[in-house]
Amino acid sequence: MDFRISGGSREFELDLLALIDKHLGAGDLTVEPDPDWTPERAETFWRIATPPARILLHAVIERDGFVSADTLRDQQRNLKSLSGSITATVTRGWRDGVWPKDIKSPVVPEYDPRNPSWAQVQGYRMPADLVALFRAADEKRGEEFKSLMGSRS
């Protein structure tokens, strides 16, 4: 039996986890977290991401899934801090229990395949299905921020 549950209250989540824990003790149930990115996970990624991670996400999304290293260098960006902040955000998410440890990074570096011995980053890529997901999460986050700021005036 496979299923995915989205939404629900914190109380529901705790009750469900207690039920799962009860049956895990009997050895008749295996639970494996879904390692895919979901809208909720993408929104959380944006929320907990450091500024350098957001810069890289924006650059990749603005260019429909790929930004060259030269473009980032032209903007005076430190590539190491950008990619390291993506890794740090992914790590923070699994450490905090937001997503499973084996979730893949939404943005990965690409290297020159013609020169594998010298691993210079050529750019950063995000799979096409994640571009739409992270773009929607960013837009939702932006609308929530505008709404919040509008309510303060």
Secondary structure, DSSP 8 states (H G I E B T S, - for coil): ---------HHHHHHHHHHHHHHHTTT--------S--HHHHHHHHHH--HHHHHHHHHHHHTTTEEEHHHHHHTT--HHHHHHHHHHHHHHHHHTTSS-TT---SSEEEE-TT-TTS--EEEEE--HHHHHHHHHHHHHHHHHHHHHHHHT-
